[in-house]
Amino acid sequence: MTMKRVLLAALTFTLALGFNALVMAQTSDPLPSWNDGKAKQSVIEFVSKVTTRASPDFVPPAERIATFDNDGTLWTEQPMYTQLAFALDRVKALASQHPEWNTTQPFKAVLDNDFDTLAALGEKGLVELVMATHTGMSTAEFEAIVKEWLGKARHPRFKRPYTELVYQPMLELLKYLRANGFKTYIVSGGGVEFMRPMTDSVYGIPPEQVIGSSIKTQYQMKDGTPVLIRLPQIDFIDDKTGKPVGINKFIGRRPIAAFGNSAGDREMLEWTGAGGGARLMMLVLHDDAGREYAYGPANGLPDTKFGTFPSTLMQEAGERGWVVISMEKDWKRVFVFER
């Protein structure tokens, strides 16, 4: 065989490999853990519309912003928010240094495992717990404490690390969007510095793309080294109406896609949908008590204090064309550890 024929054969083989890879990429299922249906089809059709140059709905890559709530949207939020479980463990770990907690609420309720009383204390009680257990240290010290806890803590029902209690279908969705030029952000009511230590390794979302509630920090010199000290003062609450504010403040672009699961995400979806062009707004409905949890109270599901999905939100979703994802019907697989 002449050198020319060898080169021609090599070129043909290379092109064939490339073509086959392209065909496989185009025909493979980008969302294998999703059942075929409206939810899955809505995602694929939306991505096609905004990424096809000939489409009237084409969106330049720089404007392809997608925002995701965290608790109940990317990982489980029952029987309580993961950060609340962290705060309760911190109270118990620090209790020996604070004998007054044995007779002072909300700390007494935590030490007595009296969750009815704790729930009755409401948001004020939760803020007190956070202020007492999340402050008075540097940001680096807090990050180390969070990482250690996430490495040791186990979910009470599934007996696995909380970082394994993430939803496989949503991981596929994040990957699919990024593969199509989207920049994905977390916009959560959870503490931003509680989430950042794990979001990159778990979701592929770097810390600078995480927006959350925050407490005030102060620059100080400590033994000749500059540190940021976490103060017992609220800085920003990234929930409900705070979510659009946070998006505007920290991203500077209105999302074209937003994903949530509760009344706390309502305003984020409204803000996203108010923009022009193609938009995708989706809500995860937890209606699978067997594989995860079932709660609402929409659709007659049990009520909950964490991640409430009220009937008014379901009604608004129908009126505005938001897509509701049924965990039971739309997901073949829920958690990453399932086979």
KOLDRENMAR-716371 format. One record per atom (N, C-alpha, C, O): x, y, z. Coordinates in steps of 0.05 Angstrom, whole numbers, padded with zeros to 5 digits, always signed. Atoms other than C-alpha are relative to their C-alpha. Example, Ala and Ser with C-alpha at 12.3 -4.5 7.8 and 13.67 -1.06 7.14 Angstrom:
+00018-00024+00000
+00246-00090+00156
+00018+00024+00000
+00039+00024+00013
-00016-00024-00001
+00273-00021+00143
-00015+00022+00014
-00005+00044+00018
% end
This chain:
+00017-00024+00000
+00000+00000+00000
+00018+00025+00000
+00037+00027+00015
-00016-00024+00001
+00027+00068-00019
-00005+00018+00024
-00025+00014+00038
+00003-00018-00023
+00038+00123+00033
-00026+00016-00002
-00039+00021+00018
+00024-00015+00004
-00019+00162+00002
-00025-00015+00009
-00043-00004+00021
+00023+00016-00008
-00067+00104+00011
-00001-00004+00030
-00023-00005+00042
-00001+00003-00029
-00044+00094+00083
-00011+00024+00014
-00027+00022+00032
+00010-00025-00012
-00057+00167+00099
-00030+00003-00004
-00045+00011+00014
+00028-00002+00006
-00124+00164+00064
-00017-00018+00018
-00038-00011+00028
+00014+00019-00017
-00145+00102+00102
-00001+00009+00029
-00021+00006+00043
-00001-00010-00027
-00123+00133+00168
-00020+00023+00004
-00033+00025+00024
+00018-00022-00001
-00162+00196+00153
-00029-00009+00000
-00046+00001+00015
+00027+00011+00002
-00224+00156+00134
-00009-00012+00027
-00031-00009+00036
+00005+00013-00025
-00219+00116+00198
-00006+00020+00022
-00024+00017+00039
+00003-00021-00020
-00211+00178+00241
-00027+00015-00003
-00041+00020+00017
+00025-00013+00005
-00271+00212+00208
-00024-00018+00008
-00044-00008+00019
+00021+00018-00007
-00313+00150+00218
-00003-00002+00030
-00026-00002+00040
+00001+00000-00029
-00295+00148+00292
-00015+00025+00010
-00032+00024+00028
+00012-00025-00009
-00314+00221+00299
-00030+00001-00006
-00046+00010+00010
+00028+00001+00008
-00380+00211+00261
-00016-00018+00019
-00037-00011+00028
+00014+00018-00018
-00398+00151+00304
-00003+00011+00028
-00024+00007+00041
+00002-00013-00026
-00382+00189+00367
-00022+00021+00001
-00036+00024+00020
+00020-00020+00002
-00426+00246+00344
-00028-00012+00000
-00046-00002+00014
+00026+00013+00001
-00483+00199+00328
-00008-00010+00027
-00031-00007+00036
+00006+00011-00027
-00477+00166+00396
-00008+00022+00019
-00026+00019+00035
+00006-00023-00017
-00477+00234+00430
-00028+00011-00005
-00041+00019+00013
+00026-00011+00007
-00539+00255+00393
-00023-00019+00007
-00045-00011+00012
+00021+00020-00004
-00577+00190+00403
-00001-00011+00029
-00022-00022+00037
+00000+00010-00028
-00557+00172+00475
-00019+00017+00017
-00023+00041+00011
+00019-00013-00018
-00606+00190+00530
+00015+00018+00020
+00030+00007+00036
-00015-00017-00019
-00580+00251+00568
-00012-00001+00029
+00001+00008+00048
+00014+00001-00026
-00630+00238+00625
-00010-00028+00005
-00034-00033+00006
+00008+00028-00002
-00630+00163+00635
-00016-00007+00025
-00030-00028+00025
+00015+00006-00025
-00660+00166+00706
-00027+00013+00000
-00042+00011+00020
+00026-00012+00002
-00721+00203+00681
-00018-00018-00018
-00009-00028-00038
+00020+00014+00017
-00783+00167+00655
-00008+00018-00023
-00009+00043-00020
+00010-00016+00022
-00809+00189+00588
-00027+00012+00008
-00044-00001+00020
+00024-00014-00008
-00863+00240+00598
+00003+00030-00003
+00023+00039-00014
+00000-00029+00003
-00879+00314+00601
+00024+00014+00012
+00036+00031+00000
-00022-00014-00014
-00825+00333+00651
+00026-00003-00016
+00040+00016-00022
-00025+00005+00015
-00768+00300+00613
-00001+00013-00027
+00019+00026-00036
+00002-00012+00026
-00793+00323+00546
+00002+00031+00001
+00013+00043-00017
-00001-00029-00003
-00801+00395+00571
+00029+00009+00002
+00037+00029-00010
-00028-00007-00003
-00727+00396+00590
+00014-00002-00027
+00028+00017-00035
-00014+00005+00025
-00702+00367+00524
-00009+00020-00021
+00008+00031-00036
+00010-00019+00020
-00747+00412+00481
+00010+00028+00006
+00018+00043-00012
-00010-00027-00008
-00726+00474+00520
+00029+00003-00007
+00037+00023-00019
-00029-00001+00006
-00652+00459+00514
+00004+00002-00030
+00022+00017-00039
-00003-00001+00030
-00660+00446+00439
-00007+00028-00011
+00007+00038-00028
+00009-00026+00010
-00697+00512+00429
+00021+00022+00005
+00026+00038-00012
-00018-00022-00007
-00647+00556+00465
+00028-00004-00009
+00045+00015-00008
-00028+00005+00009
-00584+00523+00437
+00002-00003-00030
+00024-00005-00040
+00000+00003+00029
-00604+00516+00364
+00001+00028-00013
-00017+00044-00010
-00004-00027+00011
-00577+00576+00325
-00022+00009-00018
-00029+00033-00019
+00022-00007+00019
-00633+00574+00274
-00026+00005+00014
-00046+00014+00002
+00024-00003-00015
-00685+00575+00329
-00006+00029+00007
+00013+00044+00014
+00007-00028-00009
-00723+00640+00343
+00004+00004+00030
+00005+00026+00040
-00004-00001-00029
-00712+00623+00417
+00029-00003+00007
+00035-00007+00031
-00029+00004-00006
-00636+00617+00411
+00010+00020+00021
+00003+00043+00019
-00012-00017-00021
-00599+00644+00472
+00030-00003-00001
+00040-00026+00001
-00029+00002+00000
-00525+00660+00470
+00010-00013+00026
-00003-00010+00047
-00010+00014-00024
-00484+00618+00519
+00003+00017+00025
-00003+00008+00047
-00004-00017-00024
-00468+00677+00564
-00025+00006+00015
-00025+00012+00039
+00026-00005-00013
-00542+00685+00578
-00015-00025+00009
-00037-00023+00019
+00013+00025-00008
-00557+00612+00592
+00005-00005+00030
+00024-00019+00037
-00002+00002-00029
-00566+00617+00667
-00023-00017+00010
-00046-00013+00004
+00020+00017-00013
-00601+00563+00707
+00005+00000+00030
+00027-00003+00039
-00002-00001-00029
-00615+00568+00781
-00015-00023+00013
-00037-00031+00004
+00011+00023-00014
-00629+00511+00829
-00002+00006+00030
+00018+00014+00042
+00002+00002-00029
-00656+00510+00899
+00016-00025+00009
+00021-00042-00008
-00015+00023-00009
-00617+00461+00942
-00017-00020+00016
-00022-00042+00007
+00016+00018-00017
-00659+00431+00999
-00026-00008-00013
-00043+00008-00019
+00024+00011+00012
-00712+00386+00970
-00001+00001-00031
-00018-00010-00043
-00002-00001+00029
-00691+00402+00898
+00024-00016-00010
+00022-00030-00030
-00024+00014+00007
-00621+00374+00895
+00007-00023+00019
+00018-00043+00012
-00003+00022-00020
-00618+00333+00960
-00023+00001+00019
-00038+00020+00020
+00024+00003-00017
-00667+00310+01012
-00001+00021+00022
+00020+00031+00031
+00004-00020-00021
-00696+00358+01063
-00016-00011+00024
-00025+00005+00041
+00016+00013-00021
-00733+00309+01108
+00018-00020+00015
+00036-00031+00003
+00022-00011-00016
-00742+00295+01165
+00004+00029+00009
-00013+00041+00022
-00005-00029-00005
-00709+00364+01172
+00022+00008-00019
+00036-00008-00031
-00021-00010+00017
-00663+00409+01133
+00027-00010+00010
+00032-00012+00035
-00026+00010-00008
-00592+00382+01133
+00015+00019+00018
+00028+00011+00037
-00014-00020-00016
-00564+00447+01161
-00012+00001+00028
+00003+00007+00047
+00012+00001-00026
-00614+00442+01219
+00011-00024+00015
+00017-00022+00039
-00011+00023-00013
-00589+00372+01234
+00029+00006+00010
+00037-00003+00031
-00027-00009-00008
-00518+00402+01235
-00001+00017+00024
+00015+00014+00043
+00002-00019-00023
-00540+00457+01283
-00007-00015+00025
+00004-00009+00047
+00007+00015-00024
-00572+00407+01330
+00023-00016+00011
+00028-00017+00035
-00024+00014-00009
-00509+00365+01332
+00020+00019+00012
+00034+00011+00031
-00018-00020-00011
-00469+00428+01345
-00008+00008+00028
+00009+00012+00045
+00010-00007-00027
-00513+00446+01404
+00009-00022+00020
+00018-00016+00042
-00007+00022-00018
-00501+00377+01435
+00030-00001+00004
+00039-00008+00026
-00030+00001-00002
-00426+00381+01421
+00010+00022+00018
+00030+00019+00032
-00009-00023-00015
-00421+00449+01454
-00013+00003+00028
-00007+00021+00043
+00017-00003-00023
-00470+00438+01511
+00016+00000+00026
+00009+00015+00045
-00016+00000-00025
-00416+00423+01564
+00012+00026+00006
+00019+00032+00029
-00011-00027-00004
-00390+00493+01553
-00021+00020+00008
-00015+00043+00014
+00022-00019-00005
-00459+00524+01564
-00021-00014+00018
-00042-00022+00008
+00020+00013-00018
-00494+00495+01626
-00027+00015+00000
-00047+00002+00007
+00026-00015+00000
-00547+00550+01619
-00019-00011-00022
-00043-00006-00020
+00017+00010+00021
-00572+00515+01556
-00020-00022+00011
-00040-00026-00001
+00017+00021-00011
-00602+00460+01600
-00028+00011+00009
-00047-00005+00011
+00026-00012-00009
-00657+00509+01622
-00009+00023-00018
-00028+00036-00011
+00006-00022+00018
-00659+00558+01564
-00008-00010-00027
+00005-00027-00039
+00009+00007+00027
-00699+00551+01500
+00013+00018-00020
+00019+00041-00014
+00008+00026+00012
-00689+00533+01444
+00019-00023+00006
+00014-00046-00002
-00021+00020-00005
-00628+00496+01470
-00010-00024+00016
-00002-00047+00011
+00011+00022-00017
-00665+00456+01523
-00016-00020-00017
-00013-00044-00014
+00016+00017+00018
-00712+00429+01469
+00018-00019-00016
+00012-00042-00020
-00019+00016+00015
-00652+00405+01429
+00012-00022+00017
+00013-00045+00010
-00013+00019-00018
-00618+00372+01488
-00020-00021+00011
-00012-00043+00017
+00020+00019-00008
-00684+00339+01508
-00012-00016-00023
-00029-00033-00019
+00012+00013+00025
-00698+00316+01436
-00030+00006-00001
-00045-00011-00010
+00028-00008+00000
-00764+00354+01443
-00005+00016-00025
-00005+00041-00025
+00002-00013+00026
-00776+00369+01370
-00027+00015-00004
-00029+00033-00020
+00026-00015+00001
-00849+00390+01380
+00004+00028+00011
-00006+00047-00001
-00005-00027-00011
-00826+00447+01425
+00018+00016-00018
+00013+00040-00022
-00018-00014+00018
-00770+00464+01378
-00015+00011-00024
-00011+00034-00033
+00015-00009+00023
-00818+00468+01319
-00019+00023+00007
-00023+00041-00008
+00018-00021-00009
-00866+00511+01360
+00014+00026+00003
+00002+00047+00002
-00016-00025-00004
-00810+00561+01372
+00004+00014-00026
+00011+00038-00027
+00000-00013+00027
-00810+00574+01297
+00027+00011-00009
+00048+00002+00001
-00025-00011+00012
-00760+00615+01258
+00018+00014+00020
+00042+00012+00018
-00016-00013-00021
-00738+00655+01319
+00018-00019+00014
+00042-00014+00018
-00016+00020-00014
-00715+00592+01354
+00022-00011-00018
+00044-00015-00008
-00020+00011+00018
-00679+00567+01292
+00023+00020-00004
+00046+00013-00005
-00020-00021+00003
-00643+00634+01284
+00019+00000+00025
+00043+00003+00022
-00016+00001-00025
-00620+00630+01357
+00020-00023-00001
+00043-00021+00008
-00017+00024+00002
-00592+00560+01345
+00024+00006-00019
+00047-00001-00013
-00021-00005+00020
-00554+00583+01283
+00020+00021+00011
+00044+00017+00008
-00018-00020-00011
-00526+00645+01318
+00019-00012+00021
+00042-00004+00023
-00016+00012-00021
-00501+00603+01376
+00020-00020-00010
+00041-00025+00003
-00017+00022+00008
-00470+00547+01336
+00016+00005-00026
+00034-00010-00032
-00013-00005+00025
-00447+00579+01271
+00018+00025+00000
+00030+00032-00020
-00014-00025-00002
-00412+00642+01296
+00023-00001+00020
+00026-00020+00034
-00022-00002-00019
-00353+00666+01337
+00025-00014-00008
+00042-00021+00009
-00023+00014+00011
-00302+00632+01293
+00006+00012-00027
-00009+00027-00038
-00007-00010+00027
-00266+00646+01228
-00014-00016-00021
-00025-00038-00016
+00012+00015+00022
-00294+00626+01161
+00014-00026-00006
+00002-00046-00013
-00015+00024+00005
-00238+00576+01153
-00006-00021+00021
-00008-00045+00015
+00006+00019-00022
-00253+00544+01221
-00028-00012-00004
-00032-00035+00000
+00027+00010+00004
-00327+00539+01204
+00000-00020-00023
-00014-00040-00021
-00001+00019+00022
-00312+00506+01137
+00011-00027+00008
+00001-00047+00000
-00012+00025-00009
-00268+00454+01171
-00020-00016+00017
-00022-00040+00015
+00020+00014-00017
-00324+00439+01222
-00022-00012-00018
-00030-00035-00013
+00020+00011+00018
-00375+00431+01165
+00010-00024-00014
-00005-00044-00016
-00011+00023+00014
-00330+00385+01126
+00002-00025+00017
-00004-00047+00009
-00002+00022-00019
-00317+00342+01187
-00027-00012+00005
-00030-00037+00005
+00027+00010-00005
-00391+00337+01202
-00012-00015-00023
-00023-00037-00020
+00010+00013+00024
-00410+00320+01131
+00013-00027-00005
+00001-00046-00016
-00014+00025+00003
-00358+00265+01132
-00009-00021+00020
-00007-00045+00014
+00008+00019-00021
-00386+00233+01196
-00030-00004+00003
-00039-00026+00009
+00029+00001-00005
-00460+00249+01199
-00014-00019-00019
-00006-00023-00042
+00016+00019+00016
-00511+00198+01174
-00029+00008+00002
-00039+00016+00023
+00029-00005+00000
-00583+00208+01153
-00014-00020+00017
-00008-00044+00017
+00013+00019-00019
-00630+00178+01206
-00015-00023-00013
-00018-00044-00001
+00015+00022+00013
-00670+00137+01156
+00017-00016-00018
+00017-00041-00017
-00015+00014+00021
-00622+00119+01100
+00028-00009+00010
+00041-00025-00004
-00025+00009-00012
-00560+00112+01145
+00024+00005-00019
+00043-00011-00019
-00022-00006+00019
-00516+00144+01092
+00008+00030+00004
-00008+00045+00015
-00007-00028-00001
-00477+00209+01088
-00020+00018-00015
-00031+00009-00035
+00019-00018+00013
-00520+00269+01071
+00008+00006-00029
-00009+00011-00046
-00009-00005+00027
-00477+00280+01009
-00007-00022-00019
-00003-00019-00043
+00010+00021+00018
-00503+00214+00982
-00030+00002-00004
-00042-00013-00020
+00029-00003+00002
-00575+00236+00992
-00007+00021-00021
-00025+00038-00016
+00005-00019+00022
-00574+00275+00927
-00015-00015-00022
-00013-00040-00024
+00018+00013+00019
-00622+00262+00870
+00015-00004-00027
+00024+00014-00040
-00013+00007+00024
-00592+00225+00811
-00012+00014-00025
+00004+00024-00042
+00011-00014+00024
-00641+00255+00760
+00008+00030-00001
+00012+00040-00023
-00008-00028+00001
-00621+00326+00781
+00030+00002-00006
+00038+00022-00019
-00028+00000+00008
-00547+00309+00775
+00002-00002-00030
+00019+00011-00043
+00001+00003+00029
-00562+00287+00704
-00009+00026-00013
+00002+00034-00034
+00010-00025+00011
-00600+00351+00691
+00022+00021+00001
+00026+00036-00018
-00022-00019-00002
-00542+00394+00717
+00021-00005-00021
+00030+00014-00035
-00021+00007+00020
-00493+00357+00673
-00010+00006-00029
+00006+00016-00045
+00011-00005+00027
-00539+00361+00612
-00001+00030-00007
+00006+00037-00029
+00000-00029+00005
-00548+00436+00620
+00028+00011-00005
+00032+00026-00023
-00027-00010+00003
-00474+00448+00628
+00012-00009-00026
+00027+00006-00039
-00010+00010+00026
-00459+00405+00567
-00011+00017-00023
+00000+00016-00045
+00012-00017+00020
-00504+00453+00529
+00004+00030+00005
-00012+00047-00003
-00008-00028-00003
-00470+00517+00550
-00012+00015+00023
-00009+00040+00024
+00012-00014-00022
-00509+00533+00613
+00020+00003+00023
+00038-00013+00027
-00014-00004-00025
-00479+00562+00676
-00021-00006+00022
-00041+00007+00023
+00019+00009-00020
-00513+00529+00736
+00007+00012+00027
+00030+00012+00036
-00003-00012-00026
-00523+00564+00803
-00018-00013+00020
-00040-00022+00014
+00018+00006-00022
-00550+00544+00870
-00010+00026+00013
+00006+00044+00018
+00012-00023-00013
-00598+00595+00900
-00018-00011+00022
-00040-00020+00017
+00013+00015-00022
-00619+00569+00968
-00003+00017+00025
+00012+00036+00030
+00004-00013-00026
-00646+00592+01035
+00021-00010+00020
+00024+00003+00041
-00020+00010-00018
-00591+00550+01067
+00024+00018+00002
+00027+00036-00015
-00024-00017-00004
-00527+00581+01093
+00020-00004-00022
+00027-00027-00028
-00018+00002+00023
-00480+00597+01037
+00026-00014+00008
+00038-00029-00008
-00026+00012-00008
-00418+00576+01077
-00004-00028+00011
+00016-00042+00016
+00005+00028-00006
-00452+00512+01098
+00000-00017-00025
+00009-00040-00025
+00002+00015+00025
-00464+00492+01026
+00027-00001-00016
+00034-00021-00027
-00024-00002+00018
-00399+00515+00992
+00021-00022+00004
+00033-00030-00016
-00020+00021-00003
-00354+00462+01023
-00006-00026-00016
+00012-00042-00020
+00007+00026+00013
-00392+00407+00986
-00011+00003-00028
-00013-00017-00042
+00014-00002+00025
-00425+00436+00924
+00016-00008-00025
+00006-00019-00044
-00017+00006+00024
-00366+00428+00876
+00003-00030-00003
-00001-00041-00025
-00004+00029+00001
-00352+00355+00893
-00026-00015-00005
-00026-00036-00017
+00025+00014+00002
-00425+00335+00897
-00016+00007-00025
-00027-00011-00038
+00017-00009+00022
-00459+00377+00843
+00016+00010-00024
+00005+00014-00046
-00015-00013+00021
-00402+00404+00801
-00005+00030-00002
+00000+00042-00023
+00006-00029+00000
-00422+00474+00821
+00021+00013+00019
+00021+00008+00043
-00021-00012-00017
-00362+00516+00846
-00012+00020+00020
-00034+00029+00016
+00011-00016-00022
-00369+00558+00909
-00008+00028-00009
-00027+00040+00002
+00008-00027+00009
-00372+00624+00870
-00027+00000-00014
-00038+00022-00020
+00027+00002+00012
-00437+00599+00838
-00021-00010+00020
-00041-00021+00012
+00018+00008-00021
-00471+00586+00904
-00010+00026+00015
+00007+00041+00025
+00012-00023-00013
-00519+00639+00932
-00017-00011+00022
-00034-00029+00018
+00016+00010-00022
-00549+00629+01001
-00002+00021+00021
+00008+00043+00019
+00002-00018-00023
-00567+00661+01067
+00028+00003+00012
+00044-00015+00011
-00027-00005-00011
-00508+00692+01103
-00002+00016+00026
-00022+00030+00031
-00003-00017-00024
-00487+00722+01169
+00023+00020-00006
+00038+00016-00024
-00020-00020+00004
-00442+00782+01176
+00028-00010+00008
+00030-00026+00027
-00027+00007-00006
-00367+00773+01175
+00016+00026+00004
+00010+00047-00008
-00016-00023-00006
-00313+00820+01200
+00030-00007-00004
+00039-00028+00005
-00029+00004+00004
-00240+00826+01178
+00015+00007+00025
+00011+00028+00037
-00017-00005-00024
-00191+00819+01235
+00028-00011-00005
+00032-00028-00022
-00027+00011+00000
-00117+00806+01246
+00002-00018+00025
-00003-00009+00047
-00002+00019-00021
-00105+00744+01288
+00028-00013+00000
+00034-00028-00019
-00028+00010-00001
-00033+00728+01308
+00015+00007-00026
+00030-00009-00036
-00013-00010+00024
-00010+00769+01249
-00011-00010-00026
+00000-00004-00048
+00012+00011+00024
-00055+00733+01200
-00028+00011-00004
-00044+00012+00015
+00027-00010+00004
-00117+00764+01168
-00021-00022-00001
-00016-00043-00015
+00021+00020+00000
-00181+00725+01181
-00027+00015-00002
-00029+00039+00003
+00028-00010+00000
-00256+00735+01171
-00015-00014+00022
-00017-00039+00022
+00014+00011-00023
-00295+00725+01235
-00030+00002-00004
-00040+00022-00013
+00029+00001+00003
-00367+00703+01233
-00014+00011+00024
-00010+00002+00047
+00013-00014-00021
-00410+00749+01274
-00029-00010+00004
-00041-00020-00015
+00028+00009-00006
-00477+00733+01308
-00021+00020-00010
-00038+00030+00006
+00018-00019+00012
-00515+00779+01261
-00008-00010-00028
+00009-00018-00044
+00009+00008+00027
-00558+00762+01200
+00009+00021-00020
+00006+00045-00016
-00007-00018+00022
-00532+00792+01135
-00021+00000-00022
-00030+00021-00031
+00018+00002+00023
-00579+00766+01081
-00015-00027+00002
-00003-00048+00007
+00017+00024+00001
-00637+00716+01078
-00007-00006-00029
-00022+00010-00041
+00004+00007+00028
-00638+00682+01011
-00024-00019-00003
-00020-00042-00012
+00024+00017+00001
-00709+00655+01013
-00023+00017-00009
-00024+00041-00004
+00025-00013+00009
-00776+00673+00981
+00008+00026-00016
+00021+00024-00037
-00006-00024+00016
-00771+00746+00958
+00030+00006+00000
+00039+00021-00018
-00029-00005+00000
-00697+00746+00976
+00014-00014-00023
+00036-00006-00030
-00013+00014+00021
-00682+00697+00920
+00004+00017-00025
+00026+00018-00036
-00005-00018+00022
-00694+00746+00862
+00020+00022+00006
+00036+00030-00011
-00019-00020-00008
-00656+00798+00901
+00028-00010-00001
+00047+00003-00011
-00026+00012+00001
-00598+00751+00910
+00010-00006-00028
+00034-00002-00034
-00008+00005+00028
-00598+00731+00837
+00009+00025-00013
+00030+00026-00027
-00007-00025+00012
-00597+00803+00815
+00027+00011+00011
+00043+00022-00003
-00024-00010-00014
-00543+00821+00866
+00025-00015-00007
+00046-00003-00011
-00025+00016+00002
-00495+00764+00856
+00004-00012-00028
+00027-00018-00035
-00004+00010+00027
-00508+00739+00785
-00001+00023-00021
+00015+00024-00039
+00002-00023+00018
-00531+00802+00749
-00014-00006-00026
-00015+00011-00043
+00016+00008+00024
-00571+00764+00697
-00025-00014+00010
-00024-00029+00030
+00024+00015-00007
-00642+00738+00700
+00003-00028-00012
+00010-00031-00035
-00002+00027+00010
-00643+00662+00694
-00020-00005-00023
-00041+00009-00024
+00020+00009+00020
-00677+00629+00635
-00012-00027+00008
-00031-00037-00004
+00011+00025-00011
-00689+00565+00675
+00004+00001+00030
+00025+00009+00041
-00002+00001-00029
-00704+00556+00749
-00015-00025+00010
-00035-00033+00000
+00010+00026-00011
-00717+00494+00791
-00002+00002+00030
+00017+00010+00044
+00004-00001-00028
-00747+00490+00860
-00018-00023+00009
-00022-00042-00006
+00018+00021-00010
-00794+00448+00903
-00020+00010+00021
-00036-00006+00031
+00017-00008-00022
-00830+00492+00953
-00009+00029-00003
-00002+00043-00022
+00009-00027+00000
-00864+00557+00970
+00023+00020+00002
+00020+00043-00007
-00023-00017-00001
-00796+00586+00984
+00013+00007-00026
+00029+00025-00028
-00012-00004+00027
-00779+00581+00910
-00019+00015-00018
-00012+00021-00041
+00021-00012+00017
-00843+00614+00884
+00010+00025-00014
+00007+00028-00038
-00009-00025+00011
-00812+00683+00874
+00023-00003-00020
+00025+00012-00040
-00021+00005+00018
-00751+00655+00840
-00011-00009-00027
-00001+00000-00048
+00012+00009+00025
-00794+00620+00788
-00016+00023-00013
-00016+00025-00038
+00014-00023+00011
-00838+00682+00780
+00019+00019-00014
+00014+00029-00036
-00021-00018+00011
-00776+00725+00768
+00011-00011-00026
+00015+00004-00045
-00011+00013+00024
-00748+00676+00718
-00020+00002-00023
-00013+00009-00046
+00021+00001+00021
-00814+00670+00680
-00007+00027-00011
-00019+00029-00032
+00007-00027+00009
-00822+00746+00675
+00018+00010-00022
+00012+00031-00034
-00017-00009+00022
-00765+00751+00625
-00011-00008-00027
-00030-00023-00029
+00009+00006+00027
-00773+00748+00550
+00012-00026-00011
+00032-00036+00000
-00011+00024+00013
-00761+00688+00504
-00008-00025+00014
-00025-00026+00032
+00006+00026-00011
-00762+00615+00521
+00008-00002+00029
+00030+00007+00036
-00005+00002-00028
-00765+00599+00595
-00008-00028+00009
-00027-00040-00002
+00008+00026-00011
-00767+00535+00636
+00000+00003+00031
+00021+00008+00043
+00003-00001-00029
-00793+00534+00708
-00011-00027+00009
-00032-00036-00002
+00008+00027-00008
-00799+00467+00744
+00000-00002+00031
+00017+00010+00044
+00002+00005-00029
-00819+00444+00814
+00000-00030+00005
-00015-00045-00008
+00000+00028-00008
-00803+00377+00846
-00022-00005+00021
-00023+00009+00041
+00021+00008-00020
-00864+00346+00881
+00008-00026+00013
+00012-00046-00001
-00008+00024-00015
-00845+00297+00935
-00025-00017+00006
-00040-00012+00025
+00023+00016-00003
-00898+00244+00927
+00007-00030+00000
-00009-00047-00009
-00009+00027+00000
-00858+00180+00936
+00010-00008+00028
+00034-00007+00034
-00007+00007-00027
-00860+00156+01008
+00017-00025+00001
+00031-00030+00021
-00015+00025+00000
-00830+00089+00989
+00030+00004-00004
+00046-00006+00010
-00028-00004+00006
-00765+00113+00958
+00012+00024+00014
+00036+00025+00018
-00010-00023-00014
-00760+00180+00993
-00021+00009+00021
-00024-00003+00042
+00021-00010-00018
-00817+00221+01026
-00023+00010-00017
-00020+00016-00041
+00024-00011+00013
-00887+00245+01009
-00011+00022+00017
-00018+00018+00040
+00010-00022-00016
-00909+00314+01031
-00008+00022-00019
+00001+00024-00042
+00011-00022+00016
-00946+00375+01006
-00004+00026+00015
+00016+00039+00022
+00025+00017+00001
-01000+00391+01027
-00014+00000-00027
-00037-00009-00028
+00013+00002+00027
-01015+00399+00952
-00007-00029-00006
+00007-00047+00003
+00009+00027+00009
-01051+00340+00920
-00008-00018+00023
-00007-00043+00021
+00008+00016-00023
-01075+00318+00989
+00022-00014+00015
+00017-00032+00031
-00023+00013-00014
-01005+00298+01012
+00002+00011+00028
-00008+00033+00034
-00004-00010-00028
-00985+00305+01086
+00014+00027+00000
+00030+00033-00017
-00012-00026-00003
-00966+00375+01109
+00028-00004+00013
+00034-00025+00024
-00027+00001-00011
-00895+00391+01131
+00009+00028+00007
-00001+00048-00003
-00012-00026-00007
-00855+00446+01164
+00025+00005-00016
+00036+00027-00015
-00025-00002+00016
-00796+00434+01117
-00007-00005-00030
-00015-00027-00037
+00004+00004+00029
-00804+00446+01042
-00030-00001-00007
-00037-00017-00024
+00029+00000+00005
-00879+00461+01042
-00007+00006-00029
+00003+00025-00040
+00009-00004+00027
-00912+00453+00974
-00031+00004+00002
-00045-00016+00001
+00029-00005-00005
-00981+00486+00985
-00016-00002-00026
-00006-00002-00048
+00019+00002+00023
-01042+00479+00940
+00001+00026-00017
-00003+00024-00041
-00001-00025+00015
-01035+00553+00921
+00024+00000-00020
+00023+00011-00041
-00023+00002+00018
-00966+00538+00891
-00006-00019-00023
+00002-00013-00046
+00008+00019+00021
-00994+00479+00852
-00019+00015-00020
-00017+00011-00044
+00018-00015+00017
-01049+00525+00826
+00015+00020-00017
+00009+00023-00041
-00015-00019+00015
-01000+00578+00806
+00017-00013-00022
+00020-00003-00044
-00016+00015+00020
-00957+00526+00770
-00017-00006-00024
-00008-00003-00047
+00018+00006+00023
-01017+00506+00728
-00007+00025-00016
-00008+00024-00040
+00007-00025+00014
-01035+00578+00712
+00023+00012-00016
+00019+00024-00037
-00024-00012+00013
-00964+00599+00693
+00015-00019-00018
+00034-00011-00031
-00014+00019+00018
-00944+00536+00656
+00025-00011+00011
+00042-00021-00004
-00023+00013-00012
-00892+00513+00706
-00004-00030-00001
-00026-00040+00002
+00002+00029+00002
-00876+00439+00700
+00005-00011+00028
+00025-00005+00041
-00002+00013-00025
-00887+00398+00763
+00012-00028-00005
+00000-00044-00019
-00013+00026+00002
-00840+00338+00769
-00010-00018+00022
-00007-00012+00045
+00009+00020-00020
-00872+00278+00803
+00023-00019+00006
+00032-00033-00012
-00022+00018-00007
-00817+00241+00840
-00008-00029-00005
+00008-00045-00015
+00010+00027+00003
-00860+00178+00838
-00002-00008-00030
+00006-00030-00037
+00006+00007+00028
-00879+00181+00764
+00022+00007-00020
+00026-00006-00040
-00019-00010+00020
-00823+00219+00730
+00029-00010+00004
+00045-00007-00014
-00027+00009-00005
-00761+00189+00762
+00002-00030+00003
-00011-00042+00020
-00005+00029-00002
-00738+00118+00750
+00017-00006+00025
+00013-00027+00037
-00019+00003-00021
-00685+00127+00803
+00001+00026+00016
+00000+00047+00004
+00000-00025-00016
-00683+00176+00861
+00028+00007+00009
+00038+00028+00002
-00026-00007-00012
-00616+00172+00897
+00023-00012-00017
+00020-00031-00032
-00023+00009+00015
-00546+00163+00869
+00008-00028+00007
+00020-00041-00010
-00009+00026-00009
-00535+00100+00909
-00019-00023-00009
-00012-00046-00005
+00018+00020+00009
-00595+00064+00879
+00011-00014-00025
+00025-00002-00041
-00008+00015+00024
-00584+00010+00826
-00025-00009-00015
-00022-00022-00036
% end
